Amino acid sequence: MTLAHSPARSPFFVWSGLFLLTALMTVWPLQHSIALRYLLLGLALIWSATGWLAYGSKREAGRLPWLALLALLLLTAWMYLGAFGWALDRTKTLSEIGGQWLVPLSSFAIGLGAAYLLPDHRRLLARLLFIVLAVNVWALVGLDLVHWLQHGSLMRRYGGLESANIFVNNDSMDKANYLTNMYFAFLLAELVLRRAGRRGVVGLGYAAIAVLFAVGLVASYIQDMRNGTVALALMVLLTAALLISVAPRERRGRELAVAAAVLLLGVAFVGYIVSHQPRWRSLAATLPIALDTQHNREWLTGGLPKFPDGATVDESNYQRIAWAKEALHVLAVYPLGVGFQRQAFGYGVDAIYHTDVGRGKHSHSGILDFADGVGIPGLLLWVVFVVSVWISALLAFRKRTVAPAAVVLLIVFDYSARSVVDSILRDHMWQQFMFLTGFFACWSVIEAKRGEDA
C-alpha cells in the first residue's frame, strides 16, 4: 500500500490531530497539569479511534514485529495475574495497573495511530514535537541567563519550565534533563542523516545542528544531572557507530574523523562535568559502605553513614547504591514480583524486614522498581518488547537509512540506559516515551516496507 492508494484525510482530522498531539507533548512534563494531560490523552484516543474507523482499513503496509506487540499483551496479562494471585496489596496493584501501565499503553497506541493516520504529515508532526523539546531547552537556558544578569551567577540543578516555581533552582531538573536528552536524540539523528546524504526528520543543516547542540550542552550543565550526562555520553557513542556504519567505503576515513570529533566533544563535556562534581569524586569511596547494607542500615532507618575520616557520605551516592542492592534482594526473595506498582521496592523491603518505613519509596532505578513489581518473567517481557523494537528500527536503518529509525534508535537507547539509574518507568516520562516510540518505530517500518514495494 502506497501513499497514492491511501484515502485523503479531511483537513479537520489532520489539523486537529496535529494540534492535540503537539499540545499533549507540551503539557506532559508540566507541573500541576494532570487534569489537562488526561483530557488531552482522552481526546487523542478519540481522535485515533475515529481515524482507524475512517481510514484504518486502507492504511499503508508495514507493522511492528509481532513479538513486540505480543510481549506487551503478555505483560499486561501477567500484571493482572499477579494482582489476583500473589500481589502484596491487590487493591494498590490494580490501581497502579490502571494508572501507570494502561495509560502508557494508550500513549503507545496513539503513537501508532499517528504514524498510520497522518501519512502526509508525519514529518510535520515530528518537527512540531522537536519544537516543543527545543522550547523547553531554550527557555531553561534563557531564564537562567536572565538570573545570571540579575544576580551574577547561574542557577544549577534547575528545571526551567518543568519547575513548580521557575524562579528557583533544585527543582524538577531530572524531568527537564529527560527532555533535554530527547532533544539531543533528535539532533544526533539529524547529524547521522546529514552525513549519510539523507533528509532528517527535522531537516536541519550542520550550522543549525551545532548551535542547537551547544545550547543543549549549556542546558545539561545547568541541570547538573550526572545520570543524564552518562546517558548523553552513551548516545554519542551510538551516534559515532551509526556515523561509521552509513559511510561509503571511500569516505570511511572522513567519517571516522567526524565520529572522533563527536566523541571528543562528548568526552570533553563529560570530563568537565565529572571534574566539577564532588559526587563523582566520592563515588568510589562510597561504594563499599553502601554495599554493606546489613551493617550500614541508614538506607532503611534514615540518616547517612560516615567515611573513616568522619565526613558524611554523599546522600545520592549512598542511597542509590544501597537501594539498588536491596532492590535486587527484593527480586531474589520475590522472583514473581510483589505486584506491579511504582513503590514495589518499598513494599518488598517492608515485607522482608517487617517494617513499615519503606512504603512509598522507590529504588531510584526504574528497571529495578519495575522488576520488583512484575518479577523476572515480567522484566523479560519488557526487555523483549524494547529489544524487538530497537532491532526493528536498526534493520530499517541499515536497509534504507530511514530517518525516523535513527530517532527511535537513539530515544529507545537513551531511555533504556537511563531507566537503569533513574525512576523513569513511571508517570508522564513513560507515557511520553511510549508515544514517541510508537510513532517513530511504526513510521520506520512503514518507510522500510515502502522501500521493498518500490
C-alpha positions in Angstrom: 0.0 0.0 0.0 1.5 3.4 -1.0 0.5 6.9 -0.4 -1.2 7.1 -3.7 -3.6 4.4 -2.6 -4.3 6.0 0.8 -7.5 7.9 1.1 -7.2 11.6 1.7 -7.7 12.7 5.3 -10.1 15.6 5.9 -8.3 18.8 6.9 -10.1 18.9 10.2 -9.0 15.4 11.1 -5.3 16.2 10.2 -5.0 19.6 11.9 -7.0 18.5 15.0 -4.6 15.6 15.3 -1.5 17.7 14.9 -2.9 20.2 17.5 -3.8 17.5 20.0 -0.5 15.6 19.8 1.6 18.8 20.0 -0.4 20.1 22.9 -0.1 16.7 24.7 3.7 16.8 24.1 3.8 20.3 25.6 1.6 19.6 28.6 3.1 16.2 29.6 6.0 17.3 31.7 4.4 20.5 33.2 3.7 20.6 36.9 0.1 20.7 38.1 -1.3 19.7 34.7 -2.6 16.2 35.4 -6.2 17.1 34.6 -5.3 18.8 31.3 -2.9 15.9 30.5 -5.6 13.3 30.9 -8.1 15.4 29.0 -5.7 15.7 26.0 -4.9 12.0 26.3 -8.6 11.1 26.1 -9.2 13.4 23.2 -6.2 11.9 21.4 -7.5 8.4 21.9 -10.9 9.5 20.5 -9.1 11.1 17.5 -7.1 7.9 16.9 -10.1 5.6 17.2 -12.1 7.8 14.8 -9.2 7.8 12.4 -9.0 4.0 12.5 -12.7 3.7 11.7 -12.5 6.1 8.8 -9.1 5.3 7.3 -7.7 2.2 9.1 -8.8 -0.3 6.5 -6.6 1.3 3.8 -3.5 2.1 5.9 -0.1 1.7 4.4 1.7 -1.7 4.7 4.3 -2.2 7.4 3.9 -3.0 11.1 6.0 -3.5 14.2 7.3 -7.0 14.9 4.6 -9.3 16.2 7.0 -10.2 19.0 6.9 -6.6 20.4 3.1 -6.5 20.4 2.8 -10.0 21.8 5.2 -9.0 24.6 3.0 -6.1 25.6 -0.1 -8.2 25.6 1.5 -11.0 27.7 3.0 -8.4 30.1 -0.5 -6.9 30.6 -1.9 -10.3 31.3 1.0 -11.1 33.7 0.4 -8.0 35.7 -3.3 -8.9 36.2 -2.4 -12.4 37.0 0.0 -11.2 39.7 -2.6 -8.7 41.0 -5.1 -11.5 41.6 -2.5 -14.1 42.5 0.4 -13.1 44.7 0.5 -9.3 45.0 1.2 -8.0 48.5 -1.6 -5.3 48.0 -4.1 -6.3 45.4 -6.1 -3.0 45.5 -3.0 -0.9 45.1 -1.7 -3.1 42.3 -4.9 -2.9 40.3 -5.0 0.8 40.8 -1.4 1.2 39.6 -2.0 -1.1 36.5 -4.8 1.2 35.5 -2.9 4.5 36.0 0.7 3.5 35.4 0.5 0.8 32.8 -2.7 1.2 30.8 -2.1 4.9 30.2 1.4 4.3 28.7 -0.1 1.6 26.6 -2.7 4.0 25.4 0.1 6.5 24.6 1.8 3.8 22.6 -1.4 3.2 20.7 -1.8 6.9 20.0 1.7 7.0 18.6 1.0 4.0 16.3 -2.2 5.8 15.2 -0.3 9.0 14.4 2.1 7.1 12.2 -0.7 5.3 10.2 -3.3 8.1 10.1 -1.1 11.1 9.2 0.8 9.7 6.1 1.3 13.1 4.5 2.1 14.9 7.8 4.4 12.6 9.8 7.4 14.9 9.2 5.4 18.0 10.2 4.4 16.2 13.4 8.0 15.2 14.1 9.1 18.8 13.6 6.4 20.1 16.0 7.4 17.6 18.6 11.0 18.7 18.3 10.0 22.3 18.6 8.3 21.5 21.9 11.5 20.0 23.2 13.6 22.9 21.8 11.3 25.5 23.5 11.9 23.7 26.9 15.7 23.7 26.4 16.0 27.2 25.2 13.6 28.6 27.8 15.6 27.0 30.5 18.9 28.5 29.3 17.2 31.9 28.7 15.7 32.0 32.1 18.9 31.1 33.7 20.8 33.7 31.7 18.4 36.3 33.0 19.1 35.1 36.5 22.9 35.4 35.8 22.4 39.0 34.5 20.5 39.9 37.6 22.5 38.0 40.3 25.9 37.4 38.7 25.6 33.6 38.8 23.8 30.7 37.0 21.3 28.6 38.9 22.4 24.9 38.9 20.2 21.9 39.3 17.4 24.0 37.7 14.4 22.6 35.8 13.2 25.7 33.9 9.6 25.3 32.6 9.2 22.0 34.4 9.8 23.5 37.8 7.0 24.2 40.2 8.4 27.7 40.5 10.5 28.7 37.5 12.4 31.2 39.6 14.1 28.7 42.0 16.7 26.0 41.5 17.0 22.5 42.7 13.5 21.6 41.4 12.5 19.2 38.6 15.9 19.2 37.0 15.5 15.5 36.4 12.3 16.0 34.4 13.9 18.8 32.4 17.0 16.8 31.7 15.0 13.9 30.4 13.5 16.2 27.8 17.0 17.6 27.0 18.3 14.2 26.2 15.4 13.6 23.9 16.2 16.9 22.2 19.8 15.6 21.8 18.5 12.4 20.3 16.8 14.4 17.5 19.9 16.4 16.9 22.2 13.4 16.8 19.9 11.6 14.4 19.9 14.7 12.2 23.7 14.6 12.2 23.8 11.0 11.1 21.3 11.5 8.3 23.1 14.6 7.1 26.4 12.7 6.9 24.6 9.9 5.0 23.3 12.4 2.5 19.7 11.8 3.5 16.9 14.1 4.8 16.4 14.0 8.5 13.1 14.2 10.3 13.6 17.9 11.2 15.7 19.0 8.2 18.4 20.9 9.9 21.8 21.9 8.4 25.1 21.5 10.1 25.2 25.1 11.4 21.8 24.7 13.0 22.7 21.4 14.5 25.8 22.8 16.0 24.1 25.8 17.5 21.2 23.8 18.9 23.6 21.2 20.3 25.6 23.9 22.0 22.5 25.3 23.7 21.7 21.8 24.8 25.1 21.3 26.4 24.5 24.6 28.4 21.1 23.2 29.5 22.8 20.0 30.6 25.3 21.9 32.6 22.6 23.9 34.3 20.5 20.9 35.1 23.6 19.2 36.6 22.2 15.6 36.3 25.1 13.2 36.2 22.9 10.3 35.0 21.7 12.4 32.1 25.3 13.2 31.3 26.2 9.5 31.3 23.2 8.7 29.1 24.3 11.5 26.7 27.8 10.1 26.5 26.3 6.7 25.6 24.2 8.3 22.9 27.2 10.0 21.5 29.0 6.6 21.3 26.0 5.1 19.5 26.0 8.1 17.1 29.6 7.5 16.3 28.9 3.9 15.5 25.9 5.0 13.2 28.1 7.6 11.5 30.7 5.0 10.6 28.0 2.5 9.5 26.4 4.8 7.0 29.7 6.0 5.4 30.6 4.6 1.9 33.9 2.8 1.9 35.7 5.6 0.1 34.6 8.1 2.8 35.1 5.8 5.8 38.3 7.7 6.9 36.5 11.0 6.8 33.6 9.7 8.8 35.9 8.2 11.3 37.3 11.7 11.8 33.8 13.1 12.2 33.0 10.4 14.7 36.2 11.1 16.6 35.3 14.8 16.7 31.9 13.9 18.1 33.4 11.6 20.6 36.0 14.1 21.7 33.3 16.7 22.2 31.3 14.3 24.3 34.3 13.1 26.3 35.4 16.7 27.0 31.9 17.7 28.2 31.6 14.6 30.4 35.1 15.1 31.8 34.4 18.7 32.7 31.2 17.7 34.5 32.8 14.9 36.3 35.8 17.0 37.4 33.5 19.7 38.8 31.0 17.4 40.7 32.1 16.3 44.2 29.6 13.5 44.0 31.6 11.8 41.2 34.9 12.1 43.2 33.5 10.4 46.3 31.7 7.7 44.4 34.4 5.0 44.7 34.9 5.6 48.4 31.1 5.3 49.0 30.7 2.0 47.2 31.9 -0.4 49.9 29.9 1.5 52.6 26.7 1.5 50.6 27.0 -2.2 49.6 27.3 -3.2 53.2 23.5 -2.8 53.8 23.4 -5.1 56.8 25.8 -3.1 58.9 25.1 0.3 57.4 21.4 0.4 57.7 20.9 4.1 57.2 19.3 3.3 53.8 16.4 1.9 55.8 16.3 3.8 59.1 17.3 7.2 57.8 20.4 9.4 58.1 23.8 8.9 56.4 26.9 6.9 57.4 30.3 8.4 57.6 33.7 7.8 56.0 36.6 6.7 58.2 37.7 10.4 58.4 34.4 11.4 59.9 33.0 13.1 56.7 29.4 12.2 55.7 28.9 10.3 52.5 27.1 11.9 49.6 23.4 11.2 50.0 22.7 10.4 46.4 25.7 8.1 46.0 24.9 6.2 49.2 21.2 5.8 48.7 21.3 4.8 45.0 23.9 2.1 45.6 22.3 0.7 48.8 18.8 0.8 47.4 19.9 -0.9 44.1 21.4 -3.7 46.1 18.3 -4.1 48.2 16.1 -3.9 45.2 18.0 -7.0 43.8 17.4 -8.6 47.2 13.7 -8.0 46.9 13.7 -9.6 43.5 15.6 -12.6 44.8 13.0 -13.1 47.6 10.0 -12.4 45.3 11.0 -13.6 41.8 7.4 -13.3 40.6 7.2 -9.8 41.9 5.3 -8.1 44.7 2.6 -6.8 42.4 3.1 -4.0 39.8 3.3 -0.5 41.3 5.7 2.4 41.5 6.6 1.7 45.1 7.2 -2.1 44.6 10.6 -1.7 46.1 9.3 -0.2 49.3 6.6 -2.8 49.7 9.1 -5.5 49.2 11.5 -4.0 51.8 8.7 -3.8 54.4 7.7 -7.4 53.8 11.3 -8.7 54.1 12.4 -6.6 57.1 9.0 -6.5 58.8 8.9 -2.7 58.9 6.5 0.0 57.6 9.1 2.6 56.6 9.6 1.5 53.0 6.1 2.0 51.8 6.0 4.8 49.3 9.7 4.6 48.4 11.3 3.6 45.1 14.9 2.5 44.5 15.8 5.3 42.1 16.2 2.6 39.4 13.2 2.4 37.1 14.1 -1.0 35.8 14.6 -2.4 39.3 11.4 -0.9 40.6 9.6 -2.5 37.6 11.3 -5.8 38.2 10.4 -5.8 41.9 6.8 -5.3 40.9 6.4 -7.7 37.9 9.2 -10.2 38.8 11.6 -11.8 36.5 9.0 -13.0 33.9 7.6 -9.5 33.6 11.0 -8.0 33.3 11.9 -10.4 30.5 8.7 -9.5 28.6 9.6 -5.8 28.9 13.1 -6.5 27.6 11.7 -8.5 24.7 9.5 -5.5 23.7 12.3 -3.0 23.9 14.9 -5.1 22.1 12.5 -6.2 19.3 11.5 -2.5 18.7 15.2 -1.5 18.7 16.2 -4.3 16.3 13.3 -3.5 14.0 14.5 0.2 13.8 18.1 -1.0 13.3 17.1 -3.2 10.4 15.1 -0.3 8.8 18.1 2.0 9.3 20.6 -0.5 7.8 18.3 -1.3 4.9 17.4 2.2 3.7 18.9 4.7 6.3 15.3 5.6 7.2 15.2 8.9 9.1 12.7 8.0 11.8 14.6 4.8 12.5 17.7 6.9 13.6 15.5 8.9 16.0 13.9 5.8 17.6 17.3 4.1 17.9 18.6 6.9 20.0 15.5 7.6 22.0 15.0 3.9 23.0 18.7 3.5 23.7 18.8 6.6 25.9 15.6 5.8 27.8 16.6 2.2 28.4 20.0 3.2 29.7 18.5 6.0 31.8 15.9 3.6 33.4 18.8 1.6 35.0 19.8 4.6 37.2 16.6 6.8 37.3 13.0 6.1 38.2 11.5 7.0 34.8 9.4 3.9 34.2 6.5 5.8 35.6 4.2 8.8 35.2 4.5 11.2 32.3 8.0 10.1 31.4 6.8 6.6 30.5 3.8 7.9 28.6 5.9 10.3 26.6 8.5 7.6 25.8 5.8 5.1 24.7 4.1 7.7 22.4 7.4 8.7 20.7 8.4 5.0 20.4 5.1 4.0 18.9 5.2 6.9 16.4 8.8 6.7 15.2 9.1 2.9 15.3 5.9 2.5 13.3 6.9 5.2 10.8 10.2 3.4 10.4 8.7 0.1 9.4 6.3 1.8 7.0 9.2 3.5 5.3 11.2 0.3 5.1 8.2 -1.7 3.7 7.6 1.0 1.1 11.2 0.6 0.0 10.6 -3.1 -0.5 7.5 -2.4 -2.6 9.1 0.3 -4.7 
